[in-house]
Amino acid sequence: MTKTRYEEKMERIRTDRYAKGDFIIADAKDADLSGGILTVGRRRDAGGRVTGNRTRAEFLAEIEALVKQDVVDIMLASTSNIENLQSRGVFSGSRIMPAFRANDTTDVWGVIRGGNYRATQSLPYSGTDLTRAQAELCLYSMTFNNNTEADTATLEAYRDFRPKARAADKRHFLEVFNPNMPTGFSAAETGMYVNDCIARALASLTVEERPEFLKVAYNGPAALEELVAHDSSVVIGVLGGGTGTHRDTFELVWQAEKFGARLALFGRKINMAEHQPTFIKWMRAVADGDATPVQATRGYHGDLGNLGLAADRSVDDDLLITEEVLMAAAER
């Protein structure tokens, strides 16, 4: 079978042959597990203006179009949506790696209307039967809150997941969120706390149990560089987080690559864009070193204009960095 682009890049990354162009971009289209109906994104008219919420069918059509564009390296979706796409042959002959979310901890349920799940400690949960999921690669997520009981339950659930994944011939990558409850930590302390939780969790794993790569929140250059340097056998990726400006997105790609991450996984930042294929094109340009974050933001707005699409923000507003963690090391 032809290797996916993801597999080829990972081979080079693991053998210290990483070069510009090998940075892996994943589109995280698994938001339906976080809040259901509203999370599939906004429907837009021919001029790019929001007219309502997408249906599931429209959401799946958007995913199919992005697979055909063939720029991202991983397409992550819920188990049911991967099944739908596979049944229609969307990934047949594609160089994009399909992946499904194997679990959804309760802190990701925060978009459910009327839900109060973010007000309590994250608990492990999975509704997926690994033996029936129709992709080889899956995501498993954990959240640590500096709470002995909750964190033990989290680690026990991950311990129980691993033999099930091996029995079902599934490879997994591991997502570790920042605490979803107040800890009293500063931003820098949060990064170091999460790094320590990751290191001790991986210490109990044999080689065949280890995740393909890690997906962590970007807690600034120091935390990322520390995690990257700690164990060269572990490939580090960053998660995209909230929406923010498009400059925030391009800046995150630029900083992640600069400070040692080799992957970025974006959900809302892609899904809420005015024109997703164009947005992804500019993300790729930043990751490959072909554009700076500022150039990408201006270029994206120029492309929107050429397409006759209205932008959600003016270019001047979109050039602002709004996420504090990105400000200190921003590309000038």
SULDAUR-V120809 format. One record per helix or strand of 3 or more residues. SS is the DSSP state (h for helix, s for strand). FROM is the first residue (numbers start at 1). TO is the last residue. If there is no record, write none. Layout:
BEGIN
((SS,FROM,TO) (SS,FROM,TO))
END
This chain:
BEGIN
((h,5,14) (s,24,29) (h,32,40) (s,42,44) (s,50,53) (h,56,69) (s,74,77) (h,79,87) (s,97,101) (h,106,109) (h,117,119) (s,137,143) (h,148,167) (s,171,177) (h,187,202) (h,207,209) (s,214,216) (h,221,230) (s,236,239) (h,246,258) (s,263,266) (h,268,271) (h,276,287) (h,293,307) (h,315,318) (h,324,327))
END
